[in-house]
Amino acid sequence: MSAALPTRGAKTRKWARGFRRRETLAAYAFLSPWMIGFLIFMLIPMIASFVLSLTDYDALRAPTAVGLANYRQLLEDPDVRKSLTNTLVYALMSVPSTMAVSLGLAALLARTGRRSAGIFRTLFYLPEITPKVAVGVLFLFLFNGQAGLVNELLGLFGVQGPQWSTDGAWVKPGLVLMHLWSVGSTVVIYLAALKSVPPELYEAAELDGASRWRRFRHITVPMISGALFFTLIVQTIAALQTFDEAYTAFYGNASSAGYSSDAALFYLIYLFQQGFQFLHMGYASAMAWLLFAIIMVITLIQVRLSKRFVYYEGR
Protein backbone atom coordinates (compact mmCIF):
# COMPACT_ATOMS: atom_id res chain seq x y z
CA MET A 1 0.00 0.00 0.00
CA SER A 2 2.75 2.38 0.98
CA ALA A 3 4.62 1.66 -2.27
CA ALA A 4 1.51 2.51 -4.40
CA LEU A 5 1.06 6.06 -3.04
CA PRO A 6 4.22 7.59 -4.63
CA THR A 7 3.22 6.05 -7.95
CA ARG A 8 -0.27 7.61 -7.77
CA GLY A 9 1.25 10.95 -6.73
CA ALA A 10 3.67 10.81 -9.65
CA LYS A 11 0.77 10.19 -12.03
CA THR A 12 -1.11 13.16 -10.56
CA ARG A 13 1.88 15.44 -10.99
CA LYS A 14 2.38 14.20 -14.55
CA TRP A 15 -1.31 14.88 -15.32
CA ALA A 16 -1.02 18.36 -13.78
CA ARG A 17 2.07 19.15 -15.84
CA GLY A 18 0.28 18.00 -18.99
CA PHE A 19 -2.76 20.10 -18.08
CA ARG A 20 -0.61 23.20 -17.52
CA ARG A 21 1.15 22.52 -20.81
CA ARG A 22 -2.22 22.30 -22.61
CA GLU A 23 -3.35 25.51 -20.90
CA THR A 24 -0.15 27.23 -21.98
CA LEU A 25 -0.56 26.04 -25.56
CA ALA A 26 -4.20 27.21 -25.57
CA ALA A 27 -3.12 30.62 -24.28
CA TYR A 28 -0.53 30.92 -27.05
CA ALA A 29 -3.14 29.82 -29.59
CA PHE A 30 -5.50 32.62 -28.48
CA LEU A 31 -2.64 35.13 -28.44
CA SER A 32 -1.25 34.08 -31.80
CA PRO A 33 -3.50 36.34 -34.00
CA TRP A 34 -2.32 39.41 -32.11
CA MET A 35 1.31 38.22 -32.04
CA ILE A 36 1.31 37.50 -35.79
CA GLY A 37 -0.33 40.88 -36.50
CA PHE A 38 2.19 42.64 -34.25
CA LEU A 39 5.09 40.97 -36.03
CA ILE A 40 3.80 41.64 -39.57
CA PHE A 41 2.32 45.11 -39.14
CA MET A 42 4.41 46.61 -36.30
CA LEU A 43 7.75 45.03 -35.44
CA ILE A 44 8.99 44.11 -38.93
CA PRO A 45 7.95 47.49 -40.47
CA MET A 46 9.64 49.30 -37.57
CA ILE A 47 12.88 47.37 -38.12
CA ALA A 48 12.66 47.99 -41.88
CA SER A 49 11.99 51.70 -41.22
CA PHE A 50 15.10 51.95 -39.03
CA VAL A 51 17.22 50.24 -41.70
CA LEU A 52 15.81 52.59 -44.37
CA SER A 53 16.59 55.60 -42.17
CA LEU A 54 20.27 54.75 -42.66
CA THR A 55 19.95 54.75 -46.45
CA ASP A 56 19.17 57.00 -49.39
CA TYR A 57 16.07 55.38 -50.87
CA ASP A 58 13.55 56.78 -53.35
CA ALA A 59 11.42 53.65 -53.98
CA LEU A 60 12.64 53.55 -57.62
CA ARG A 61 16.23 52.46 -57.11
CA ALA A 62 17.91 50.17 -54.63
CA PRO A 63 18.71 51.84 -51.29
CA THR A 64 22.22 53.20 -50.76
CA ALA A 65 23.75 53.20 -47.29
CA VAL A 66 24.47 56.71 -46.00
CA GLY A 67 25.03 56.03 -42.31
CA LEU A 68 23.70 58.77 -40.04
CA ALA A 69 23.48 61.39 -42.81
CA ASN A 70 19.67 61.52 -42.66
CA TYR A 71 19.75 62.15 -38.91
CA ARG A 72 22.36 64.91 -39.33
CA GLN A 73 20.17 66.48 -42.01
CA LEU A 74 17.28 66.57 -39.52
CA LEU A 75 19.29 68.95 -37.35
CA GLU A 76 19.94 71.30 -40.27
CA ASP A 77 16.48 71.26 -41.89
CA PRO A 78 14.54 74.46 -40.96
CA ASP A 79 11.24 72.86 -41.97
CA VAL A 80 11.78 70.11 -39.40
CA ARG A 81 12.15 72.75 -36.68
CA LYS A 82 9.14 74.67 -37.99
CA SER A 83 6.91 71.59 -38.17
CA LEU A 84 8.03 70.36 -34.76
CA THR A 85 7.32 73.78 -33.24
CA ASN A 86 3.88 73.88 -34.86
CA THR A 87 3.12 70.38 -33.58
CA LEU A 88 4.27 71.06 -30.01
CA VAL A 89 2.36 74.37 -29.85
CA TYR A 90 -0.75 72.65 -31.16
CA ALA A 91 -0.35 69.87 -28.55
CA LEU A 92 0.04 72.43 -25.75
CA MET A 93 -3.18 74.12 -26.89
CA SER A 94 -5.16 71.03 -27.79
CA VAL A 95 -4.53 68.64 -24.88
CA PRO A 96 -5.54 70.93 -21.96
CA SER A 97 -8.56 72.32 -23.82
CA THR A 98 -9.75 68.83 -24.79
CA MET A 99 -9.42 67.58 -21.22
CA ALA A 100 -11.11 70.66 -19.72
CA VAL A 101 -14.06 70.64 -22.13
CA SER A 102 -14.48 66.87 -21.78
CA LEU A 103 -14.43 67.08 -17.98
CA GLY A 104 -16.98 69.92 -18.01
CA LEU A 105 -19.33 68.00 -20.30
CA ALA A 106 -18.90 64.82 -18.24
CA ALA A 107 -19.71 66.75 -15.04
CA LEU A 108 -22.91 68.07 -16.66
CA LEU A 109 -23.86 64.58 -17.85
CA ALA A 110 -23.26 63.17 -14.36
CA ARG A 111 -25.98 65.49 -13.04
CA THR A 112 -28.60 64.53 -15.61
CA GLY A 113 -31.08 61.67 -15.33
CA ARG A 114 -30.23 58.17 -16.49
CA ARG A 115 -32.42 58.27 -19.62
CA SER A 116 -31.33 61.73 -20.80
CA ALA A 117 -27.68 60.89 -19.97
CA GLY A 118 -27.84 58.00 -22.43
CA ILE A 119 -29.18 60.29 -25.15
CA PHE A 120 -26.49 62.91 -24.54
CA ARG A 121 -23.74 60.27 -24.40
CA THR A 122 -24.82 59.10 -27.83
CA LEU A 123 -24.94 62.65 -29.18
CA PHE A 124 -21.48 63.47 -27.82
CA TYR A 125 -20.01 60.25 -29.19
CA LEU A 126 -21.48 60.52 -32.71
CA PRO A 127 -18.77 62.96 -33.97
CA GLU A 128 -16.15 60.36 -33.01
CA ILE A 129 -17.25 58.18 -35.92
CA THR A 130 -17.08 61.10 -38.36
CA PRO A 131 -14.18 60.58 -40.81
CA LYS A 132 -11.27 62.93 -40.11
CA VAL A 133 -11.22 63.96 -43.75
CA ALA A 134 -14.81 65.17 -43.44
CA VAL A 135 -13.82 67.15 -40.34
CA GLY A 136 -11.05 68.83 -42.35
CA VAL A 137 -13.50 69.84 -45.09
CA LEU A 138 -15.96 71.02 -42.43
CA PHE A 139 -13.21 73.25 -41.02
CA LEU A 140 -13.01 75.14 -44.31
CA PHE A 141 -16.78 75.72 -44.34
CA LEU A 142 -17.17 76.70 -40.68
CA PHE A 143 -14.01 78.78 -40.28
CA ASN A 144 -13.96 80.51 -43.64
CA GLY A 145 -12.98 84.11 -42.92
CA GLN A 146 -15.40 85.57 -45.46
CA ALA A 147 -18.50 83.43 -45.29
CA GLY A 148 -17.89 80.88 -42.53
CA LEU A 149 -20.61 80.05 -40.03
CA VAL A 150 -18.40 80.85 -37.02
CA ASN A 151 -17.70 84.40 -38.20
CA GLU A 152 -21.37 84.84 -39.12
CA LEU A 153 -22.33 83.97 -35.53
CA LEU A 154 -19.67 86.30 -34.13
CA GLY A 155 -21.05 89.03 -36.39
CA LEU A 156 -24.45 88.74 -34.71
CA PHE A 157 -22.78 89.98 -31.51
CA GLY A 158 -20.89 92.74 -33.28
CA VAL A 159 -17.59 90.85 -33.22
CA GLN A 160 -15.50 90.70 -36.38
CA GLY A 161 -14.12 87.20 -36.65
CA PRO A 162 -10.50 86.54 -37.62
CA GLN A 163 -9.27 84.93 -40.82
CA TRP A 164 -9.12 81.45 -39.31
CA SER A 165 -7.77 79.70 -42.39
CA THR A 166 -5.37 82.31 -43.77
CA ASP A 167 -4.04 84.18 -40.73
CA GLY A 168 -1.13 82.17 -39.35
CA ALA A 169 -1.89 83.32 -35.79
CA TRP A 170 -5.41 81.83 -35.94
CA VAL A 171 -4.83 78.60 -37.87
CA LYS A 172 -3.90 76.49 -34.85
CA PRO A 173 -6.64 77.90 -32.53
CA GLY A 174 -9.15 77.15 -35.29
CA LEU A 175 -7.89 73.57 -35.59
CA VAL A 176 -8.06 73.17 -31.81
CA LEU A 177 -11.68 74.39 -31.79
CA MET A 178 -12.43 71.97 -34.60
CA HIS A 179 -10.78 69.15 -32.64
CA LEU A 180 -13.20 69.79 -29.76
CA TRP A 181 -15.88 68.52 -32.13
CA SER A 182 -14.75 64.97 -31.34
CA VAL A 183 -14.28 64.74 -27.57
CA GLY A 184 -16.93 62.05 -27.14
CA SER A 185 -14.66 59.19 -26.12
CA THR A 186 -12.89 61.33 -23.50
CA VAL A 187 -16.26 62.47 -22.15
CA VAL A 188 -17.38 58.85 -21.76
CA ILE A 189 -14.15 57.97 -19.88
CA TYR A 190 -14.52 60.93 -17.51
CA LEU A 191 -18.22 60.20 -16.96
CA ALA A 192 -17.42 56.62 -15.91
CA ALA A 193 -14.70 57.93 -13.57
CA LEU A 194 -17.04 60.51 -12.01
CA LYS A 195 -19.73 57.88 -11.48
CA SER A 196 -17.24 55.72 -9.59
CA VAL A 197 -16.50 58.37 -6.93
CA PRO A 198 -18.20 57.27 -3.66
CA PRO A 199 -20.98 59.80 -2.81
CA GLU A 200 -20.19 59.37 0.90
CA LEU A 201 -17.01 61.39 0.38
CA TYR A 202 -18.98 64.38 -0.93
CA GLU A 203 -21.55 64.06 1.88
CA ALA A 204 -18.84 64.02 4.55
CA ALA A 205 -17.06 67.00 2.98
CA GLU A 206 -20.35 68.92 2.71
CA LEU A 207 -21.06 68.29 6.40
CA ASP A 208 -17.61 69.70 7.17
CA GLY A 209 -18.52 72.87 5.25
CA ALA A 210 -16.31 72.30 2.19
CA SER A 211 -17.19 74.49 -0.77
CA ARG A 212 -17.87 73.09 -4.24
CA TRP A 213 -14.39 74.09 -5.40
CA ARG A 214 -12.73 72.37 -2.45
CA ARG A 215 -14.84 69.23 -2.99
CA PHE A 216 -13.81 69.24 -6.66
CA ARG A 217 -10.15 69.86 -5.91
CA HIS A 218 -9.70 67.52 -2.95
CA ILE A 219 -12.15 64.71 -3.80
CA THR A 220 -13.07 64.67 -7.48
CA VAL A 221 -9.64 65.33 -8.97
CA PRO A 222 -7.75 62.77 -6.83
CA MET A 223 -10.43 60.11 -7.32
CA ILE A 224 -10.46 60.47 -11.12
CA SER A 225 -6.72 61.15 -11.44
CA GLY A 226 -6.19 57.74 -13.04
CA ALA A 227 -8.59 58.61 -15.87
CA LEU A 228 -7.04 62.08 -16.19
CA PHE A 229 -3.57 60.55 -16.48
CA PHE A 230 -4.69 58.02 -19.10
CA THR A 231 -6.34 60.66 -21.28
CA LEU A 232 -3.34 62.97 -20.84
CA ILE A 233 -1.05 60.37 -22.38
CA VAL A 234 -3.48 59.36 -25.13
CA GLN A 235 -4.34 62.95 -26.08
CA THR A 236 -0.67 64.00 -26.08
CA ILE A 237 0.31 61.17 -28.42
CA ALA A 238 -2.68 61.91 -30.67
CA ALA A 239 -1.85 65.64 -30.79
CA LEU A 240 1.79 64.92 -31.70
CA GLN A 241 0.52 62.73 -34.56
CA THR A 242 -2.01 65.23 -35.94
CA PHE A 243 -2.38 64.79 -39.67
CA ASP A 244 -5.82 64.16 -41.21
CA GLU A 245 -7.76 67.35 -40.48
CA ALA A 246 -4.88 69.73 -41.13
CA TYR A 247 -3.76 67.96 -44.30
CA THR A 248 -7.30 67.86 -45.70
CA ALA A 249 -7.93 71.51 -44.89
CA PHE A 250 -4.62 73.01 -46.03
CA TYR A 251 -2.86 70.56 -48.35
CA GLY A 252 -5.39 68.06 -49.60
CA ASN A 253 -6.94 69.77 -52.64
CA ALA A 254 -6.53 72.63 -55.08
CA SER A 255 -9.13 74.79 -53.32
CA SER A 256 -6.96 74.90 -50.20
CA ALA A 257 -3.81 75.92 -52.06
CA GLY A 258 -4.40 79.59 -51.33
CA TYR A 259 -4.59 79.13 -47.57
CA SER A 260 -1.70 79.70 -45.25
CA SER A 261 0.39 76.55 -45.00
CA ASP A 262 3.30 77.44 -42.72
CA ALA A 263 1.21 77.53 -39.53
CA ALA A 264 -0.46 74.22 -40.44
CA LEU A 265 2.74 72.42 -41.42
CA PHE A 266 2.65 69.77 -38.72
CA TYR A 267 5.39 67.20 -38.35
CA LEU A 268 3.49 64.26 -39.83
CA ILE A 269 2.44 66.37 -42.83
CA TYR A 270 6.08 67.25 -43.54
CA LEU A 271 7.03 63.59 -43.06
CA PHE A 272 4.32 62.54 -45.52
CA GLN A 273 5.53 65.11 -48.05
CA GLN A 274 9.12 63.89 -47.78
CA GLY A 275 8.16 60.23 -48.08
CA PHE A 276 5.33 60.15 -50.61
CA GLN A 277 5.62 63.39 -52.58
CA PHE A 278 9.39 63.80 -52.84
CA LEU A 279 10.13 60.04 -52.43
CA HIS A 280 12.79 60.67 -49.78
CA MET A 281 11.95 57.42 -48.04
CA GLY A 282 15.19 57.23 -46.05
CA TYR A 283 14.82 60.78 -44.77
CA ALA A 284 11.14 60.23 -43.94
CA SER A 285 12.07 57.08 -42.00
CA ALA A 286 14.60 59.08 -39.97
CA MET A 287 11.87 61.67 -39.27
CA ALA A 288 9.57 58.90 -38.07
CA TRP A 289 12.20 57.63 -35.63
CA LEU A 290 12.79 61.16 -34.34
CA LEU A 291 9.06 61.51 -33.63
CA PHE A 292 9.06 58.11 -31.94
CA ALA A 293 11.93 59.21 -29.69
CA ILE A 294 10.17 62.51 -28.82
CA ILE A 295 6.90 60.74 -27.96
CA MET A 296 8.80 58.17 -25.89
CA VAL A 297 10.62 60.87 -23.88
CA ILE A 298 7.43 62.90 -23.27
CA THR A 299 5.51 59.77 -22.22
CA LEU A 300 8.28 58.69 -19.83
CA ILE A 301 8.28 62.17 -18.26
CA GLN A 302 4.50 62.01 -17.86
CA VAL A 303 4.72 58.54 -16.29
CA ARG A 304 7.45 59.74 -13.95
CA LEU A 305 5.42 62.77 -12.86
CA SER A 306 2.26 60.69 -12.48
CA LYS A 307 3.60 59.23 -9.23
CA ARG A 308 3.05 62.65 -7.67
CA PHE A 309 -0.54 63.32 -8.68
CA VAL A 310 -2.20 60.03 -9.61
CA TYR A 311 -4.08 58.35 -6.76
CA TYR A 312 -4.08 54.55 -6.76
CA GLU A 313 -6.49 53.02 -4.26
CA GLY A 314 -4.79 50.52 -1.94
CA ARG A 315 -1.30 52.00 -2.18
C-alpha positions as CSV (number, residue, x, y, z in Angstrom):
1,M,0.0,0.0,0.0
2,S,2.7,2.4,1.0
3,A,4.6,1.7,-2.3
4,A,1.5,2.5,-4.4
5,L,1.1,6.1,-3.0
6,P,4.2,7.6,-4.6
7,T,3.2,6.1,-8.0
8,R,-0.3,7.6,-7.8
9,G,1.3,11.0,-6.7
10,A,3.7,10.8,-9.7
11,K,0.8,10.2,-12.0
12,T,-1.1,13.2,-10.6
13,R,1.9,15.4,-11.0
14,K,2.4,14.2,-14.5
15,W,-1.3,14.9,-15.3
16,A,-1.0,18.4,-13.8
17,R,2.1,19.1,-15.8
18,G,0.3,18.0,-19.0
19,F,-2.8,20.1,-18.1
20,R,-0.6,23.2,-17.5
21,R,1.2,22.5,-20.8
22,R,-2.2,22.3,-22.6
23,E,-3.3,25.5,-20.9
24,T,-0.2,27.2,-22.0
25,L,-0.6,26.0,-25.6
26,A,-4.2,27.2,-25.6
27,A,-3.1,30.6,-24.3
28,Y,-0.5,30.9,-27.0
29,A,-3.1,29.8,-29.6
30,F,-5.5,32.6,-28.5
31,L,-2.6,35.1,-28.4
32,S,-1.2,34.1,-31.8
33,P,-3.5,36.3,-34.0
34,W,-2.3,39.4,-32.1
35,M,1.3,38.2,-32.0
36,I,1.3,37.5,-35.8
37,G,-0.3,40.9,-36.5
38,F,2.2,42.6,-34.2
39,L,5.1,41.0,-36.0
40,I,3.8,41.6,-39.6
41,F,2.3,45.1,-39.1
42,M,4.4,46.6,-36.3
43,L,7.8,45.0,-35.4
44,I,9.0,44.1,-38.9
45,P,7.9,47.5,-40.5
46,M,9.6,49.3,-37.6
47,I,12.9,47.4,-38.1
48,A,12.7,48.0,-41.9
49,S,12.0,51.7,-41.2
50,F,15.1,52.0,-39.0
51,V,17.2,50.2,-41.7
52,L,15.8,52.6,-44.4
53,S,16.6,55.6,-42.2
54,L,20.3,54.7,-42.7
55,T,20.0,54.8,-46.5
56,D,19.2,57.0,-49.4
57,Y,16.1,55.4,-50.9
58,D,13.5,56.8,-53.4
59,A,11.4,53.6,-54.0
60,L,12.6,53.6,-57.6
61,R,16.2,52.5,-57.1
62,A,17.9,50.2,-54.6
63,P,18.7,51.8,-51.3
64,T,22.2,53.2,-50.8
65,A,23.7,53.2,-47.3
66,V,24.5,56.7,-46.0
67,G,25.0,56.0,-42.3
68,L,23.7,58.8,-40.0
69,A,23.5,61.4,-42.8
70,N,19.7,61.5,-42.7
71,Y,19.8,62.2,-38.9
72,R,22.4,64.9,-39.3
73,Q,20.2,66.5,-42.0
74,L,17.3,66.6,-39.5
75,L,19.3,68.9,-37.3
76,E,19.9,71.3,-40.3
77,D,16.5,71.3,-41.9
78,P,14.5,74.5,-41.0
79,D,11.2,72.9,-42.0
80,V,11.8,70.1,-39.4
81,R,12.2,72.8,-36.7
82,K,9.1,74.7,-38.0
83,S,6.9,71.6,-38.2
84,L,8.0,70.4,-34.8
85,T,7.3,73.8,-33.2
86,N,3.9,73.9,-34.9
87,T,3.1,70.4,-33.6
88,L,4.3,71.1,-30.0
89,V,2.4,74.4,-29.8
90,Y,-0.7,72.6,-31.2
91,A,-0.3,69.9,-28.6
92,L,0.0,72.4,-25.7
93,M,-3.2,74.1,-26.9
94,S,-5.2,71.0,-27.8
95,V,-4.5,68.6,-24.9
96,P,-5.5,70.9,-22.0
97,S,-8.6,72.3,-23.8
98,T,-9.8,68.8,-24.8
99,M,-9.4,67.6,-21.2
100,A,-11.1,70.7,-19.7
101,V,-14.1,70.6,-22.1
102,S,-14.5,66.9,-21.8
103,L,-14.4,67.1,-18.0
104,G,-17.0,69.9,-18.0
105,L,-19.3,68.0,-20.3
106,A,-18.9,64.8,-18.2
107,A,-19.7,66.7,-15.0
108,L,-22.9,68.1,-16.7
109,L,-23.9,64.6,-17.8
110,A,-23.3,63.2,-14.4
111,R,-26.0,65.5,-13.0
112,T,-28.6,64.5,-15.6
113,G,-31.1,61.7,-15.3
114,R,-30.2,58.2,-16.5
115,R,-32.4,58.3,-19.6
116,S,-31.3,61.7,-20.8
117,A,-27.7,60.9,-20.0
118,G,-27.8,58.0,-22.4
119,I,-29.2,60.3,-25.1
120,F,-26.5,62.9,-24.5
121,R,-23.7,60.3,-24.4
122,T,-24.8,59.1,-27.8
123,L,-24.9,62.7,-29.2
124,F,-21.5,63.5,-27.8
125,Y,-20.0,60.2,-29.2
126,L,-21.5,60.5,-32.7
127,P,-18.8,63.0,-34.0
128,E,-16.1,60.4,-33.0
129,I,-17.3,58.2,-35.9
130,T,-17.1,61.1,-38.4
131,P,-14.2,60.6,-40.8
132,K,-11.3,62.9,-40.1
133,V,-11.2,64.0,-43.8
134,A,-14.8,65.2,-43.4
135,V,-13.8,67.2,-40.3
136,G,-11.1,68.8,-42.3
137,V,-13.5,69.8,-45.1
138,L,-16.0,71.0,-42.4
139,F,-13.2,73.2,-41.0
140,L,-13.0,75.1,-44.3
141,F,-16.8,75.7,-44.3
142,L,-17.2,76.7,-40.7
143,F,-14.0,78.8,-40.3
144,N,-14.0,80.5,-43.6
145,G,-13.0,84.1,-42.9
146,Q,-15.4,85.6,-45.5
147,A,-18.5,83.4,-45.3
148,G,-17.9,80.9,-42.5
149,L,-20.6,80.0,-40.0
150,V,-18.4,80.9,-37.0
151,N,-17.7,84.4,-38.2
152,E,-21.4,84.8,-39.1
153,L,-22.3,84.0,-35.5
154,L,-19.7,86.3,-34.1
155,G,-21.0,89.0,-36.4
156,L,-24.5,88.7,-34.7
157,F,-22.8,90.0,-31.5
158,G,-20.9,92.7,-33.3
159,V,-17.6,90.9,-33.2
160,Q,-15.5,90.7,-36.4
161,G,-14.1,87.2,-36.7
162,P,-10.5,86.5,-37.6
163,Q,-9.3,84.9,-40.8
164,W,-9.1,81.5,-39.3
165,S,-7.8,79.7,-42.4
166,T,-5.4,82.3,-43.8
167,D,-4.0,84.2,-40.7
168,G,-1.1,82.2,-39.3
169,A,-1.9,83.3,-35.8
170,W,-5.4,81.8,-35.9
171,V,-4.8,78.6,-37.9
172,K,-3.9,76.5,-34.8
173,P,-6.6,77.9,-32.5
174,G,-9.1,77.1,-35.3
175,L,-7.9,73.6,-35.6
176,V,-8.1,73.2,-31.8
177,L,-11.7,74.4,-31.8
178,M,-12.4,72.0,-34.6
179,H,-10.8,69.2,-32.6
180,L,-13.2,69.8,-29.8
181,W,-15.9,68.5,-32.1
182,S,-14.8,65.0,-31.3
183,V,-14.3,64.7,-27.6
184,G,-16.9,62.1,-27.1
185,S,-14.7,59.2,-26.1
186,T,-12.9,61.3,-23.5
187,V,-16.3,62.5,-22.1
188,V,-17.4,58.9,-21.8
189,I,-14.2,58.0,-19.9
190,Y,-14.5,60.9,-17.5
191,L,-18.2,60.2,-17.0
192,A,-17.4,56.6,-15.9
193,A,-14.7,57.9,-13.6
194,L,-17.0,60.5,-12.0
195,K,-19.7,57.9,-11.5
196,S,-17.2,55.7,-9.6
197,V,-16.5,58.4,-6.9
198,P,-18.2,57.3,-3.7
199,P,-21.0,59.8,-2.8
200,E,-20.2,59.4,0.9
201,L,-17.0,61.4,0.4
202,Y,-19.0,64.4,-0.9
203,E,-21.5,64.1,1.9
204,A,-18.8,64.0,4.6
205,A,-17.1,67.0,3.0
206,E,-20.3,68.9,2.7
207,L,-21.1,68.3,6.4
208,D,-17.6,69.7,7.2
209,G,-18.5,72.9,5.3
210,A,-16.3,72.3,2.2
211,S,-17.2,74.5,-0.8
212,R,-17.9,73.1,-4.2
213,W,-14.4,74.1,-5.4
214,R,-12.7,72.4,-2.4
215,R,-14.8,69.2,-3.0
216,F,-13.8,69.2,-6.7
217,R,-10.2,69.9,-5.9
218,H,-9.7,67.5,-3.0
219,I,-12.1,64.7,-3.8
220,T,-13.1,64.7,-7.5
221,V,-9.6,65.3,-9.0
222,P,-7.7,62.8,-6.8
223,M,-10.4,60.1,-7.3
224,I,-10.5,60.5,-11.1
225,S,-6.7,61.1,-11.4
226,G,-6.2,57.7,-13.0
227,A,-8.6,58.6,-15.9
228,L,-7.0,62.1,-16.2
229,F,-3.6,60.5,-16.5
230,F,-4.7,58.0,-19.1
231,T,-6.3,60.7,-21.3
232,L,-3.3,63.0,-20.8
233,I,-1.0,60.4,-22.4
234,V,-3.5,59.4,-25.1
235,Q,-4.3,62.9,-26.1
236,T,-0.7,64.0,-26.1
237,I,0.3,61.2,-28.4
238,A,-2.7,61.9,-30.7
239,A,-1.8,65.6,-30.8
240,L,1.8,64.9,-31.7
241,Q,0.5,62.7,-34.6
242,T,-2.0,65.2,-35.9
243,F,-2.4,64.8,-39.7
244,D,-5.8,64.2,-41.2
245,E,-7.8,67.3,-40.5
246,A,-4.9,69.7,-41.1
247,Y,-3.8,68.0,-44.3
248,T,-7.3,67.9,-45.7
249,A,-7.9,71.5,-44.9
250,F,-4.6,73.0,-46.0
251,Y,-2.9,70.6,-48.4
252,G,-5.4,68.1,-49.6
253,N,-6.9,69.8,-52.6
254,A,-6.5,72.6,-55.1
255,S,-9.1,74.8,-53.3
256,S,-7.0,74.9,-50.2
257,A,-3.8,75.9,-52.1
258,G,-4.4,79.6,-51.3
259,Y,-4.6,79.1,-47.6
260,S,-1.7,79.7,-45.3
261,S,0.4,76.6,-45.0
262,D,3.3,77.4,-42.7
263,A,1.2,77.5,-39.5
264,A,-0.5,74.2,-40.4
265,L,2.7,72.4,-41.4
266,F,2.6,69.8,-38.7
267,Y,5.4,67.2,-38.3
268,L,3.5,64.3,-39.8
269,I,2.4,66.4,-42.8
270,Y,6.1,67.3,-43.5
271,L,7.0,63.6,-43.1
272,F,4.3,62.5,-45.5
273,Q,5.5,65.1,-48.0
274,Q,9.1,63.9,-47.8
275,G,8.2,60.2,-48.1
276,F,5.3,60.1,-50.6
277,Q,5.6,63.4,-52.6
278,F,9.4,63.8,-52.8
279,L,10.1,60.0,-52.4
280,H,12.8,60.7,-49.8
281,M,12.0,57.4,-48.0
282,G,15.2,57.2,-46.1
283,Y,14.8,60.8,-44.8
284,A,11.1,60.2,-43.9
285,S,12.1,57.1,-42.0
286,A,14.6,59.1,-40.0
287,M,11.9,61.7,-39.3
288,A,9.6,58.9,-38.1
289,W,12.2,57.6,-35.6
290,L,12.8,61.2,-34.3
291,L,9.1,61.5,-33.6
292,F,9.1,58.1,-31.9
293,A,11.9,59.2,-29.7
294,I,10.2,62.5,-28.8
295,I,6.9,60.7,-28.0
296,M,8.8,58.2,-25.9
297,V,10.6,60.9,-23.9
298,I,7.4,62.9,-23.3
299,T,5.5,59.8,-22.2
300,L,8.3,58.7,-19.8
301,I,8.3,62.2,-18.3
302,Q,4.5,62.0,-17.9
303,V,4.7,58.5,-16.3
304,R,7.5,59.7,-14.0
305,L,5.4,62.8,-12.9
306,S,2.3,60.7,-12.5
307,K,3.6,59.2,-9.2
308,R,3.0,62.7,-7.7
309,F,-0.5,63.3,-8.7
310,V,-2.2,60.0,-9.6
311,Y,-4.1,58.4,-6.8
312,Y,-4.1,54.6,-6.8
313,E,-6.5,53.0,-4.3
314,G,-4.8,50.5,-1.9
315,R,-1.3,52.0,-2.2
